[in-house]
Amino acid sequence: MYGTFTRDGVLVGSYYCADRIRQRDWRIVTADGHDLTVDGTPVRPPDEGSAVIVLTTILAAPKHEISQRLRDATRPPR
């Protein structure tokens, strides 16, 4: 189980499930081949739908907004 996301014909990233039996431990890999991280911590979506949302809404944002959107999405409000 995996998927890729492109924008204007250019790869943005891909996602895959590292534990297909339990359907958990989803990973996102950016177009440069590295795991997606926020402040050095890997982003681990809880399910396939969440991985798709990260790729299609956050990584598709303007480059200067991506880091802040990732922080907002992965950290609960205080």
PDB file of N, CA, C and O in Angstrom, chain B, residues numbered from 101:
ATOM      1  N   MET B 101       0.844  -1.167   0.000  1.00  0.00           N
ATOM      2  CA  MET B 101       0.000   0.000   0.000  1.00  0.00           C
ATOM      3  C   MET B 101       0.889   1.230   0.000  1.00  0.00           C
ATOM      4  O   MET B 101       1.678   1.447   0.920  1.00  0.00           O
ATOM      5  N   TYR B 102       0.751   2.020  -1.033  1.00  0.00           N
ATOM      6  CA  TYR B 102       1.528   3.239  -1.124  1.00  0.00           C
ATOM      7  C   TYR B 102       0.851   4.163  -2.120  1.00  0.00           C
ATOM      8  O   TYR B 102      -0.055   3.762  -2.852  1.00  0.00           O
ATOM      9  N   GLY B 103       1.300   5.387  -2.133  1.00  0.00           N
ATOM     10  CA  GLY B 103       0.785   6.338  -3.092  1.00  0.00           C
ATOM     11  C   GLY B 103       1.798   7.438  -3.315  1.00  0.00           C
ATOM     12  O   GLY B 103       2.701   7.646  -2.506  1.00  0.00           O
ATOM     13  N   THR B 104       1.637   8.134  -4.414  1.00  0.00           N
ATOM     14  CA  THR B 104       2.507   9.263  -4.725  1.00  0.00           C
ATOM     15  C   THR B 104       1.646  10.475  -5.017  1.00  0.00           C
ATOM     16  O   THR B 104       0.470  10.357  -5.363  1.00  0.00           O
ATOM     17  N   PHE B 105       2.253  11.640  -4.870  1.00  0.00           N
ATOM     18  CA  PHE B 105       1.548  12.878  -5.154  1.00  0.00           C
ATOM     19  C   PHE B 105       2.454  13.757  -5.996  1.00  0.00           C
ATOM     20  O   PHE B 105       3.611  13.996  -5.653  1.00  0.00           O
ATOM     21  N   THR B 106       1.904  14.236  -7.109  1.00  0.00           N
ATOM     22  CA  THR B 106       2.644  15.155  -7.964  1.00  0.00           C
ATOM     23  C   THR B 106       1.872  16.456  -8.091  1.00  0.00           C
ATOM     24  O   THR B 106       0.651  16.492  -7.939  1.00  0.00           O
ATOM     25  N   ARG B 107       2.602  17.517  -8.371  1.00  0.00           N
ATOM     26  CA  ARG B 107       1.978  18.817  -8.635  1.00  0.00           C
ATOM     27  C   ARG B 107       2.609  19.356  -9.906  1.00  0.00           C
ATOM     28  O   ARG B 107       3.830  19.487  -9.993  1.00  0.00           O
ATOM     29  N   ASP B 108       1.797  19.663 -10.868  1.00  0.00           N
ATOM     30  CA  ASP B 108       2.273  20.148 -12.166  1.00  0.00           C
ATOM     31  C   ASP B 108       3.294  19.186 -12.778  1.00  0.00           C
ATOM     32  O   ASP B 108       4.263  19.614 -13.405  1.00  0.00           O
ATOM     33  N   GLY B 109       3.066  17.880 -12.590  1.00  0.00           N
ATOM     34  CA  GLY B 109       3.925  16.868 -13.167  1.00  0.00           C
ATOM     35  C   GLY B 109       5.230  16.613 -12.426  1.00  0.00           C
ATOM     36  O   GLY B 109       6.072  15.847 -12.895  1.00  0.00           O
ATOM     37  N   VAL B 110       5.402  17.254 -11.266  1.00  0.00           N
ATOM     38  CA  VAL B 110       6.628  17.099 -10.483  1.00  0.00           C
ATOM     39  C   VAL B 110       6.288  16.369  -9.184  1.00  0.00           C
ATOM     40  O   VAL B 110       5.314  16.704  -8.510  1.00  0.00           O
ATOM     41  N   LEU B 111       7.098  15.371  -8.843  1.00  0.00           N
ATOM     42  CA  LEU B 111       6.870  14.610  -7.617  1.00  0.00           C
ATOM     43  C   LEU B 111       7.011  15.502  -6.386  1.00  0.00           C
ATOM     44  O   LEU B 111       8.014  16.196  -6.222  1.00  0.00           O
ATOM     45  N   VAL B 112       5.990  15.476  -5.521  1.00  0.00           N
ATOM     46  CA  VAL B 112       6.030  16.184  -4.244  1.00  0.00           C
ATOM     47  C   VAL B 112       6.489  15.216  -3.158  1.00  0.00           C
ATOM     48  O   VAL B 112       7.320  15.559  -2.318  1.00  0.00           O
ATOM     49  N   GLY B 113       5.941  14.010  -3.182  1.00  0.00           N
ATOM     50  CA  GLY B 113       6.316  13.011  -2.194  1.00  0.00           C
ATOM     51  C   GLY B 113       5.490  11.753  -2.361  1.00  0.00           C
ATOM     52  O   GLY B 113       4.645  11.650  -3.250  1.00  0.00           O
ATOM     53  N   SER B 114       5.757  10.800  -1.481  1.00  0.00           N
ATOM     54  CA  SER B 114       5.008   9.552  -1.500  1.00  0.00           C
ATOM     55  C   SER B 114       4.784   9.084  -0.071  1.00  0.00           C
ATOM     56  O   SER B 114       5.403   9.582   0.869  1.00  0.00           O
ATOM     57  N   TYR B 115       3.896   8.126   0.069  1.00  0.00           N
ATOM     58  CA  TYR B 115       3.621   7.567   1.389  1.00  0.00           C
ATOM     59  C   TYR B 115       3.519   6.055   1.268  1.00  0.00           C
ATOM     60  O   TYR B 115       3.221   5.519   0.201  1.00  0.00           O
ATOM     61  N   TYR B 116       3.771   5.380   2.378  1.00  0.00           N
ATOM     62  CA  TYR B 116       3.634   3.928   2.397  1.00  0.00           C
ATOM     63  C   TYR B 116       3.392   3.457   3.823  1.00  0.00           C
ATOM     64  O   TYR B 116       3.653   4.179   4.786  1.00  0.00           O
ATOM     65  N   CYS B 117       2.899   2.257   3.936  1.00  0.00           N
ATOM     66  CA  CYS B 117       2.618   1.655   5.235  1.00  0.00           C
ATOM     67  C   CYS B 117       3.736   0.672   5.556  1.00  0.00           C
ATOM     68  O   CYS B 117       3.934  -0.306   4.835  1.00  0.00           O
ATOM     69  N   ALA B 118       4.468   0.930   6.640  1.00  0.00           N
ATOM     70  CA  ALA B 118       5.578   0.063   7.024  1.00  0.00           C
ATOM     71  C   ALA B 118       5.086  -1.225   7.690  1.00  0.00           C
ATOM     72  O   ALA B 118       5.805  -2.224   7.699  1.00  0.00           O
ATOM     73  N   ASP B 119       3.886  -1.214   8.242  1.00  0.00           N
ATOM     74  CA  ASP B 119       3.318  -2.407   8.885  1.00  0.00           C
ATOM     75  C   ASP B 119       1.974  -2.693   8.231  1.00  0.00           C
ATOM     76  O   ASP B 119       0.925  -2.304   8.745  1.00  0.00           O
ATOM     77  N   ARG B 120       2.019  -3.374   7.095  1.00  0.00           N
ATOM     78  CA  ARG B 120       0.799  -3.617   6.316  1.00  0.00           C
ATOM     79  C   ARG B 120      -0.185  -4.528   7.032  1.00  0.00           C
ATOM     80  O   ARG B 120      -1.391  -4.406   6.819  1.00  0.00           O
ATOM     81  N   ILE B 121       0.285  -5.423   7.864  1.00  0.00           N
ATOM     82  CA  ILE B 121      -0.617  -6.346   8.553  1.00  0.00           C
ATOM     83  C   ILE B 121      -1.502  -5.594   9.539  1.00  0.00           C
ATOM     84  O   ILE B 121      -2.712  -5.815   9.583  1.00  0.00           O
ATOM     85  N   ARG B 122      -0.909  -4.715  10.321  1.00  0.00           N
ATOM     86  CA  ARG B 122      -1.668  -3.960  11.337  1.00  0.00           C
ATOM     87  C   ARG B 122      -2.188  -2.617  10.814  1.00  0.00           C
ATOM     88  O   ARG B 122      -2.903  -1.901  11.517  1.00  0.00           O
ATOM     89  N   GLN B 123      -1.819  -2.286   9.568  1.00  0.00           N
ATOM     90  CA  GLN B 123      -2.241  -1.027   8.954  1.00  0.00           C
ATOM     91  C   GLN B 123      -1.817   0.176   9.804  1.00  0.00           C
ATOM     92  O   GLN B 123      -2.623   1.067  10.073  1.00  0.00           O
ATOM     93  N   ARG B 124      -0.554   0.193  10.222  1.00  0.00           N
ATOM     94  CA  ARG B 124      -0.058   1.328  10.996  1.00  0.00           C
ATOM     95  C   ARG B 124       1.400   1.578  10.641  1.00  0.00           C
ATOM     96  O   ARG B 124       1.999   0.850   9.849  1.00  0.00           O
ATOM     97  N   ASP B 125       1.943   2.598  11.230  1.00  0.00           N
ATOM     98  CA  ASP B 125       3.313   3.021  10.972  1.00  0.00           C
ATOM     99  C   ASP B 125       3.449   3.537   9.544  1.00  0.00           C
ATOM    100  O   ASP B 125       4.256   3.036   8.760  1.00  0.00           O
ATOM    101  N   TRP B 126       2.653   4.537   9.226  1.00  0.00           N
ATOM    102  CA  TRP B 126       2.688   5.151   7.910  1.00  0.00           C
ATOM    103  C   TRP B 126       3.884   6.086   7.825  1.00  0.00           C
ATOM    104  O   TRP B 126       4.242   6.737   8.807  1.00  0.00           O
ATOM    105  N   ARG B 127       4.488   6.150   6.673  1.00  0.00           N
ATOM    106  CA  ARG B 127       5.664   6.988   6.439  1.00  0.00           C
ATOM    107  C   ARG B 127       5.411   7.886   5.240  1.00  0.00           C
ATOM    108  O   ARG B 127       4.708   7.511   4.301  1.00  0.00           O
ATOM    109  N   ILE B 128       5.989   9.065   5.285  1.00  0.00           N
ATOM    110  CA  ILE B 128       5.938   9.986   4.156  1.00  0.00           C
ATOM    111  C   ILE B 128       7.372  10.288   3.753  1.00  0.00           C
ATOM    112  O   ILE B 128       8.213  10.619   4.589  1.00  0.00           O
ATOM    113  N   VAL B 129       7.633  10.169   2.460  1.00  0.00           N
ATOM    114  CA  VAL B 129       8.956  10.440   1.917  1.00  0.00           C
ATOM    115  C   VAL B 129       8.827  11.611   0.947  1.00  0.00           C
ATOM    116  O   VAL B 129       7.977  11.598   0.056  1.00  0.00           O
ATOM    117  N   THR B 130       9.665  12.610   1.123  1.00  0.00           N
ATOM    118  CA  THR B 130       9.626  13.781   0.255  1.00  0.00           C
ATOM    119  C   THR B 130      10.287  13.461  -1.081  1.00  0.00           C
ATOM    120  O   THR B 130      10.913  12.414  -1.243  1.00  0.00           O
ATOM    121  N   ALA B 131      10.142  14.365  -2.020  1.00  0.00           N
ATOM    122  CA  ALA B 131      10.681  14.149  -3.365  1.00  0.00           C
ATOM    123  C   ALA B 131      12.198  13.976  -3.360  1.00  0.00           C
ATOM    124  O   ALA B 131      12.747  13.371  -4.280  1.00  0.00           O
ATOM    125  N   ASP B 132      12.883  14.493  -2.346  1.00  0.00           N
ATOM    126  CA  ASP B 132      14.335  14.334  -2.293  1.00  0.00           C
ATOM    127  C   ASP B 132      14.766  13.003  -1.682  1.00  0.00           C
ATOM    128  O   ASP B 132      15.961  12.750  -1.527  1.00  0.00           O
ATOM    129  N   GLY B 133      13.795  12.147  -1.331  1.00  0.00           N
ATOM    130  CA  GLY B 133      14.093  10.801  -0.854  1.00  0.00           C
ATOM    131  C   GLY B 133      14.267  10.654   0.643  1.00  0.00           C
ATOM    132  O   GLY B 133      14.672   9.591   1.115  1.00  0.00           O
ATOM    133  N   HIS B 134      13.968  11.700   1.403  1.00  0.00           N
ATOM    134  CA  HIS B 134      14.117  11.652   2.857  1.00  0.00           C
ATOM    135  C   HIS B 134      12.756  11.570   3.540  1.00  0.00           C
ATOM    136  O   HIS B 134      11.755  12.064   3.020  1.00  0.00           O
ATOM    137  N   ASP B 135      12.734  10.940   4.706  1.00  0.00           N
ATOM    138  CA  ASP B 135      11.499  10.940   5.502  1.00  0.00           C
ATOM    139  C   ASP B 135      11.118  12.377   5.834  1.00  0.00           C
ATOM    140  O   ASP B 135      11.979  13.209   6.117  1.00  0.00           O
ATOM    141  N   LEU B 136       9.831  12.655   5.796  1.00  0.00           N
ATOM    142  CA  LEU B 136       9.333  13.980   6.162  1.00  0.00           C
ATOM    143  C   LEU B 136       9.478  14.161   7.667  1.00  0.00           C
ATOM    144  O   LEU B 136       9.029  13.314   8.440  1.00  0.00           O
ATOM    145  N   THR B 137      10.097  15.253   8.087  1.00  0.00           N
ATOM    146  CA  THR B 137      10.293  15.532   9.509  1.00  0.00           C
ATOM    147  C   THR B 137       9.830  16.936   9.842  1.00  0.00           C
ATOM    148  O   THR B 137       9.750  17.810   8.979  1.00  0.00           O
ATOM    149  N   VAL B 138       9.527  17.129  11.117  1.00  0.00           N
ATOM    150  CA  VAL B 138       9.239  18.449  11.667  1.00  0.00           C
ATOM    151  C   VAL B 138      10.172  18.626  12.849  1.00  0.00           C
ATOM    152  O   VAL B 138      10.110  17.866  13.816  1.00  0.00           O
ATOM    153  N   ASP B 139      11.030  19.621  12.775  1.00  0.00           N
ATOM    154  CA  ASP B 139      11.998  19.880  13.841  1.00  0.00           C
ATOM    155  C   ASP B 139      12.807  18.626  14.182  1.00  0.00           C
ATOM    156  O   ASP B 139      13.103  18.373  15.350  1.00  0.00           O
ATOM    157  N   GLY B 140      13.160  17.849  13.166  1.00  0.00           N
ATOM    158  CA  GLY B 140      13.971  16.660  13.357  1.00  0.00           C
ATOM    159  C   GLY B 140      13.221  15.403  13.749  1.00  0.00           C
ATOM    160  O   GLY B 140      13.827  14.338  13.869  1.00  0.00           O
ATOM    161  N   THR B 141      11.910  15.502  13.952  1.00  0.00           N
ATOM    162  CA  THR B 141      11.098  14.355  14.331  1.00  0.00           C
ATOM    163  C   THR B 141      10.313  13.865  13.116  1.00  0.00           C
ATOM    164  O   THR B 141       9.624  14.659  12.476  1.00  0.00           O
ATOM    165  N   PRO B 142      10.402  12.572  12.782  1.00  0.00           N
ATOM    166  CA  PRO B 142       9.656  12.067  11.628  1.00  0.00           C
ATOM    167  C   PRO B 142       8.142  12.240  11.797  1.00  0.00           C
ATOM    168  O   PRO B 142       7.597  12.029  12.881  1.00  0.00           O
ATOM    169  N   VAL B 143       7.489  12.621  10.724  1.00  0.00           N
ATOM    170  CA  VAL B 143       6.029  12.726  10.701  1.00  0.00           C
ATOM    171  C   VAL B 143       5.491  11.328  10.446  1.00  0.00           C
ATOM    172  O   VAL B 143       5.838  10.712   9.439  1.00  0.00           O
ATOM    173  N   ARG B 144       4.650  10.816  11.338  1.00  0.00           N
ATOM    174  CA  ARG B 144       4.086   9.476  11.218  1.00  0.00           C
ATOM    175  C   ARG B 144       2.561   9.571  11.253  1.00  0.00           C
ATOM    176  O   ARG B 144       1.972   9.518  12.333  1.00  0.00           O
ATOM    177  N   PRO B 145       1.914   9.710  10.104  1.00  0.00           N
ATOM    178  CA  PRO B 145       0.457   9.787  10.073  1.00  0.00           C
ATOM    179  C   PRO B 145      -0.164   8.504  10.647  1.00  0.00           C
ATOM    180  O   PRO B 145       0.399   7.422  10.482  1.00  0.00           O
ATOM    181  N   PRO B 146      -1.309   8.617  11.312  1.00  0.00           N
ATOM    182  CA  PRO B 146      -1.941   7.442  11.904  1.00  0.00           C
ATOM    183  C   PRO B 146      -2.603   6.513  10.889  1.00  0.00           C
ATOM    184  O   PRO B 146      -2.852   5.345  11.186  1.00  0.00           O
ATOM    185  N   ASP B 147      -2.886   7.027   9.696  1.00  0.00           N
ATOM    186  CA  ASP B 147      -3.567   6.209   8.703  1.00  0.00           C
ATOM    187  C   ASP B 147      -3.308   6.752   7.301  1.00  0.00           C
ATOM    188  O   ASP B 147      -2.698   7.807   7.128  1.00  0.00           O
ATOM    189  N   GLU B 148      -3.783   6.009   6.310  1.00  0.00           N
ATOM    190  CA  GLU B 148      -3.563   6.398   4.921  1.00  0.00           C
ATOM    191  C   GLU B 148      -4.189   7.747   4.596  1.00  0.00           C
ATOM    192  O   GLU B 148      -3.584   8.561   3.898  1.00  0.00           O
ATOM    193  N   GLY B 149      -5.381   7.985   5.091  1.00  0.00           N
ATOM    194  CA  GLY B 149      -6.059   9.248   4.819  1.00  0.00           C
ATOM    195  C   GLY B 149      -5.270  10.444   5.322  1.00  0.00           C
ATOM    196  O   GLY B 149      -5.198  11.476   4.654  1.00  0.00           O
ATOM    197  N   SER B 150      -4.683  10.304   6.493  1.00  0.00           N
ATOM    198  CA  SER B 150      -3.871  11.392   7.051  1.00  0.00           C
ATOM    199  C   SER B 150      -2.621  11.629   6.217  1.00  0.00           C
ATOM    200  O   SER B 150      -2.209  12.773   6.023  1.00  0.00           O
ATOM    201  N   ALA B 151      -2.022  10.559   5.727  1.00  0.00           N
ATOM    202  CA  ALA B 151      -0.844  10.699   4.868  1.00  0.00           C
ATOM    203  C   ALA B 151      -1.204  11.449   3.588  1.00  0.00           C
ATOM    204  O   ALA B 151      -0.446  12.304   3.130  1.00  0.00           O
ATOM    205  N   VAL B 152      -2.343  11.132   3.023  1.00  0.00           N
ATOM    206  CA  VAL B 152      -2.807  11.808   1.812  1.00  0.00           C
ATOM    207  C   VAL B 152      -3.046  13.286   2.086  1.00  0.00           C
ATOM    208  O   VAL B 152      -2.684  14.135   1.272  1.00  0.00           O
ATOM    209  N   ILE B 153      -3.648  13.596   3.219  1.00  0.00           N
ATOM    210  CA  ILE B 153      -3.899  14.999   3.570  1.00  0.00           C
ATOM    211  C   ILE B 153      -2.593  15.765   3.698  1.00  0.00           C
ATOM    212  O   ILE B 153      -2.479  16.886   3.202  1.00  0.00           O
ATOM    213  N   VAL B 154      -1.605  15.171   4.359  1.00  0.00           N
ATOM    214  CA  VAL B 154      -0.314  15.853   4.493  1.00  0.00           C
ATOM    215  C   VAL B 154       0.278  16.137   3.113  1.00  0.00           C
ATOM    216  O   VAL B 154       0.750  17.245   2.857  1.00  0.00           O
ATOM    217  N   LEU B 155       0.257  15.165   2.243  1.00  0.00           N
ATOM    218  CA  LEU B 155       0.838  15.356   0.913  1.00  0.00           C
ATOM    219  C   LEU B 155       0.061  16.359   0.075  1.00  0.00           C
ATOM    220  O   LEU B 155       0.663  17.205  -0.585  1.00  0.00           O
ATOM    221  N   THR B 156      -1.246  16.281   0.089  1.00  0.00           N
ATOM    222  CA  THR B 156      -2.036  17.102  -0.837  1.00  0.00           C
ATOM    223  C   THR B 156      -2.344  18.500  -0.329  1.00  0.00           C
ATOM    224  O   THR B 156      -2.557  19.406  -1.134  1.00  0.00           O
ATOM    225  N   THR B 157      -2.373  18.700   0.971  1.00  0.00           N
ATOM    226  CA  THR B 157      -2.709  20.040   1.468  1.00  0.00           C
ATOM    227  C   THR B 157      -1.525  20.762   2.079  1.00  0.00           C
ATOM    228  O   THR B 157      -1.408  21.980   1.943  1.00  0.00           O
ATOM    229  N   ILE B 158      -0.655  20.041   2.743  1.00  0.00           N
ATOM    230  CA  ILE B 158       0.457  20.711   3.414  1.00  0.00           C
ATOM    231  C   ILE B 158       1.655  20.847   2.485  1.00  0.00           C
ATOM    232  O   ILE B 158       2.167  21.952   2.304  1.00  0.00           O
ATOM    233  N   LEU B 159       2.114  19.750   1.894  1.00  0.00           N
ATOM    234  CA  LEU B 159       3.278  19.834   1.025  1.00  0.00           C
ATOM    235  C   LEU B 159       2.983  20.537  -0.293  1.00  0.00           C
ATOM    236  O   LEU B 159       3.906  20.922  -1.011  1.00  0.00           O
ATOM    237  N   ALA B 160       1.712  20.705  -0.615  1.00  0.00           N
ATOM    238  CA  ALA B 160       1.354  21.429  -1.831  1.00  0.00           C
ATOM    239  C   ALA B 160       1.250  22.931  -1.584  1.00  0.00           C
ATOM    240  O   ALA B 160       0.993  23.697  -2.512  1.00  0.00           O
ATOM    241  N   ALA B 161       1.445  23.348  -0.348  1.00  0.00           N
ATOM    242  CA  ALA B 161       1.365  24.771   0.005  1.00  0.00           C
ATOM    243  C   ALA B 161       2.576  25.513  -0.554  1.00  0.00           C
ATOM    244  O   ALA B 161       3.559  24.894  -0.960  1.00  0.00           O
ATOM    245  N   PRO B 162       2.498  26.832  -0.571  1.00  0.00           N
ATOM    246  CA  PRO B 162       3.688  27.602  -0.954  1.00  0.00           C
ATOM    247  C   PRO B 162       4.857  27.229  -0.042  1.00  0.00           C
ATOM    248  O   PRO B 162       4.667  27.007   1.154  1.00  0.00           O
ATOM    249  N   LYS B 163       6.046  27.162  -0.598  1.00  0.00           N
ATOM    250  CA  LYS B 163       7.228  26.660   0.112  1.00  0.00           C
ATOM    251  C   LYS B 163       7.448  27.346   1.463  1.00  0.00           C
ATOM    252  O   LYS B 163       7.833  26.684   2.426  1.00  0.00           O
ATOM    253  N   HIS B 164       7.214  28.640   1.552  1.00  0.00           N
ATOM    254  CA  HIS B 164       7.466  29.357   2.807  1.00  0.00           C
ATOM    255  C   HIS B 164       6.440  29.028   3.903  1.00  0.00           C
ATOM    256  O   HIS B 164       6.651  29.396   5.059  1.00  0.00           O
ATOM    257  N   GLU B 165       5.347  28.352   3.571  1.00  0.00           N
ATOM    258  CA  GLU B 165       4.312  28.014   4.552  1.00  0.00           C
ATOM    259  C   GLU B 165       4.378  26.561   5.028  1.00  0.00           C
ATOM    260  O   GLU B 165       3.727  26.215   6.014  1.00  0.00           O
ATOM    261  N   ILE B 166       5.137  25.716   4.362  1.00  0.00           N
ATOM    262  CA  ILE B 166       5.103  24.276   4.647  1.00  0.00           C
ATOM    263  C   ILE B 166       5.506  23.958   6.080  1.00  0.00           C
ATOM    264  O   ILE B 166       4.799  23.216   6.762  1.00  0.00           O
ATOM    265  N   SER B 167       6.622  24.499   6.552  1.00  0.00           N
ATOM    266  CA  SER B 167       7.094  24.184   7.905  1.00  0.00           C
ATOM    267  C   SER B 167       6.061  24.549   8.960  1.00  0.00           C
ATOM    268  O   SER B 167       5.800  23.768   9.875  1.00  0.00           O
ATOM    269  N   GLN B 168       5.475  25.731   8.836  1.00  0.00           N
ATOM    270  CA  GLN B 168       4.488  26.147   9.837  1.00  0.00           C
ATOM    271  C   GLN B 168       3.225  25.292   9.763  1.00  0.00           C
ATOM    272  O   GLN B 168       2.646  24.956  10.796  1.00  0.00           O
ATOM    273  N   ARG B 169       2.801  24.942   8.571  1.00  0.00           N
ATOM    274  CA  ARG B 169       1.618  24.080   8.433  1.00  0.00           C
ATOM    275  C   ARG B 169       1.867  22.705   9.042  1.00  0.00           C
ATOM    276  O   ARG B 169       0.979  22.139   9.680  1.00  0.00           O
ATOM    277  N   LEU B 170       3.068  22.165   8.850  1.00  0.00           N
ATOM    278  CA  LEU B 170       3.395  20.882   9.461  1.00  0.00           C
ATOM    279  C   LEU B 170       3.385  20.978  10.979  1.00  0.00           C
ATOM    280  O   LEU B 170       2.862  20.094  11.657  1.00  0.00           O
ATOM    281  N   ARG B 171       3.960  22.044  11.510  1.00  0.00           N
ATOM    282  CA  ARG B 171       3.945  22.213  12.975  1.00  0.00           C
ATOM    283  C   ARG B 171       2.505  22.313  13.492  1.00  0.00           C
ATOM    284  O   ARG B 171       2.150  21.688  14.492  1.00  0.00           O
ATOM    285  N   ASP B 172       1.698  23.092  12.811  1.00  0.00           N
ATOM    286  CA  ASP B 172       0.301  23.249  13.235  1.00  0.00           C
ATOM    287  C   ASP B 172      -0.450  21.928  13.190  1.00  0.00           C
ATOM    288  O   ASP B 172      -1.270  21.649  14.065  1.00  0.00           O
ATOM    289  N   ALA B 173      -0.177  21.111  12.174  1.00  0.00           N
ATOM    290  CA  ALA B 173      -0.906  19.852  11.994  1.00  0.00           C
ATOM    291  C   ALA B 173      -0.433  18.749  12.943  1.00  0.00           C
ATOM    292  O   ALA B 173      -1.195  17.833  13.251  1.00  0.00           O
ATOM    293  N   THR B 174       0.804  18.828  13.403  1.00  0.00           N
ATOM    294  CA  THR B 174       1.343  17.741  14.221  1.00  0.00           C
ATOM    295  C   THR B 174       1.443  18.062  15.702  1.00  0.00           C
ATOM    296  O   THR B 174       1.819  17.202  16.499  1.00  0.00           O
ATOM    297  N   ARG B 175       1.115  19.269  16.072  1.00  0.00           N
ATOM    298  CA  ARG B 175       1.174  19.636  17.484  1.00  0.00           C
ATOM    299  C   ARG B 175      -0.201  20.099  17.943  1.00  0.00           C
ATOM    300  O   ARG B 175      -0.806  20.970  17.319  1.00  0.00           O
ATOM    301  N   PRO B 176      -0.694  19.519  19.031  1.00  0.00           N
ATOM    302  CA  PRO B 176      -2.005  19.936  19.519  1.00  0.00           C
ATOM    303  C   PRO B 176      -1.962  21.378  20.023  1.00  0.00           C
ATOM    304  O   PRO B 176      -0.922  21.834  20.498  1.00  0.00           O
ATOM    305  N   PRO B 177      -3.071  22.093  19.924  1.00  0.00           N
ATOM    306  CA  PRO B 177      -3.105  23.473  20.430  1.00  0.00           C
ATOM    307  C   PRO B 177      -2.918  23.485  21.946  1.00  0.00           C
ATOM    308  O   PRO B 177      -3.315  22.551  22.642  1.00  0.00           O
ATOM    309  N   ARG B 178      -2.320  24.535  22.430  1.00  0.00           N
ATOM    310  CA  ARG B 178      -2.096  24.645  23.886  1.00  0.00           C
ATOM    311  C   ARG B 178      -3.245  25.291  24.570  1.00  0.00           C
ATOM    312  O   ARG B 178      -3.222  25.460  25.789  1.00  0.00           O
TER     313      ARG B 178
END
